[in-house]
Amino acid sequence: MKILYIMLICMVFLISGLFESCSGSAGIKSQAEKADVSTEEVRQNITFASWNVQTFFDARTTGTEYDDFKKAGNWSKDKYLVRLGRLCDVLTSLNPDVIVLEEIENAEVVQDIVNQLAGKNWNRSKRWEYAFFAKENGSAIGCAVFSRYRISDISVHSMDIRCQQIAQPQCRPVIQFSVESKGRHFWVLANHWKSKLGADESRIWRQWQESVAGDRLCRLLAKSEAVILCGDFNQDIGEFCPGISGDSGSKAKVLFRSGGAGGRKVSEVYSPWLTQGGALSTKTGSYYYQGEWERIDHIFAAGSARIAAFAPRSEEPWADTEGRPIAYRIYNGEGYSDHLPVMCTVTF
């Protein structure tokens, strides 16, 4: 079993400047582009998923858990194991080649998930034999990755912002890694941005987190890489800056802004939440709040990466008969997560 535990934190200092555009294109090919596909190298296809699994804590108290878990007198190892089995049943049902999970407490939970998944599949080629976890020291939750394909070149990029009038809260880092298959690879930037608690103040920190992700994206696009950005961005697709335009005239693109020593830059990324005409591609979102769907969980494509067959997965038993996520409730141990998993096929 190949388990990597990564705690590398790269401090990023960001400054203001002029906007420049990073090269790279993304999305589903237009008909004109498809006509030239015979001139391209044979592309690889991998199924890919991202899911915020809602505060997935183990049964051991370390002090960093959220208050509702600390105060839950009936939280126990038995309830954790039941929830663990339920999670692994969903992952087995979805059956992606690569999955990124947000809101995992620690590496021990990752090991438990790996062991459970291995016991559900005797076919070694279908097992998720690569896994890793990362979070900042003192943080309650982090991100975990499980893959059937080799993952490498892992780095974790945090930020230290000191130019705001308010002190920076604890913010989750951007995790960068490469997925390799048959001599080809694509890069993943896994994100979990600041929640909307705090309204205007929280928006400031999401903008800084966008800058960190945008800086990593620019660096990869400068090398003509295939890039996927995924995770819980706590920002609806309509809250991102719309794309500039493009040769195909597609309105299914949004901008990622970055800042660093090289000045301010922007990168266009393709969003499968949008049609080529700019309308919403699905009636179902990934998060249901106050009677409305929100599309805050994303899988974006940039560079030579393409996305196909995208959908929020709203099947039972992790969603109700209306397709809405069934949140986990500590008091009775029922439910799964307050988010739906989002899934697609990545071609690269």
NORDANOR-V729035 format. One record per backbone hydrogen bond with DSSP energy under -0.5 kcal/mol. NH is the residue of the N-H (numbers start at 1). CO is the residue of the C=O. Records with the same first field share a line. If there is no record, write none. Layout:
NH = CO ; CO
//
This chain:
2 = 129
3 = 1
4 = 131
6 = 4 ; 133
9 = 7
10 = 8 ; 156
11 = 9
13 = 11
14 = 12
20 = 264
22 = 266
27 = 305
34 = 30
35 = 31
36 = 33
37 = 34
39 = 36
40 = 37
46 = 346
48 = 344
49 = 98
50 = 342
51 = 100
53 = 51 ; 102
56 = 103
57 = 55
61 = 59
69 = 66
70 = 66
71 = 67
73 = 71
75 = 72
80 = 76
81 = 77
82 = 78
83 = 79
84 = 80
85 = 81
86 = 82
87 = 83
88 = 84
89 = 85
90 = 86
91 = 87
92 = 88
93 = 89
94 = 90
95 = 91
97 = 47
98 = 47
99 = 146
100 = 49
101 = 144
102 = 51
103 = 142
104 = 142
105 = 56
110 = 106
111 = 107
112 = 108
113 = 109
114 = 110
115 = 111
116 = 112
117 = 113
118 = 114
119 = 115
120 = 116 ; 117
121 = 118
124 = 122
126 = 123
127 = 124
129 = 127
130 = 147
131 = 2
132 = 145
133 = 4
134 = 143
139 = 136
142 = 104
143 = 134
144 = 101
145 = 132
146 = 99
147 = 130
148 = 97
150 = 180
152 = 178
155 = 176
157 = 174
158 = 10 ; 156
160 = 12
162 = 160
174 = 157
175 = 190
176 = 155 ; 174
177 = 188
178 = 152
179 = 186
180 = 150
181 = 184
184 = 181
186 = 179
187 = 226
188 = 177
189 = 228
190 = 175 ; 188
191 = 230
193 = 232
199 = 196
201 = 198
203 = 199
204 = 200
205 = 201
206 = 202
207 = 203
208 = 204
209 = 205
210 = 206
211 = 207
212 = 208
213 = 209
214 = 210
215 = 211
216 = 212
217 = 213
218 = 214
219 = 215
220 = 216
221 = 217
222 = 218
223 = 220
224 = 221
225 = 220
227 = 302
228 = 187
229 = 300
230 = 189
231 = 298
232 = 191
233 = 231 ; 296
234 = 296
237 = 295
239 = 236
240 = 237
241 = 255
243 = 253
249 = 246
251 = 276
254 = 269
255 = 241
256 = 267
257 = 255
258 = 265
259 = 211
263 = 260
264 = 18
265 = 258
266 = 20
267 = 256
269 = 254
270 = 301
271 = 252
272 = 299
274 = 271
275 = 279
278 = 275
281 = 273
286 = 294
287 = 294
288 = 338
289 = 287 ; 292
292 = 289
294 = 287
296 = 294
298 = 231 ; 296
300 = 229
301 = 270
302 = 227
305 = 302
306 = 347
308 = 345
311 = 343
313 = 341
314 = 312
319 = 315
320 = 324
323 = 320
326 = 318
327 = 325
329 = 334
330 = 328
333 = 329
334 = 329
336 = 326
337 = 326
340 = 286
341 = 313
342 = 50
343 = 311
344 = 48
345 = 308
346 = 46
347 = 306 ; 345
348 = 44
//
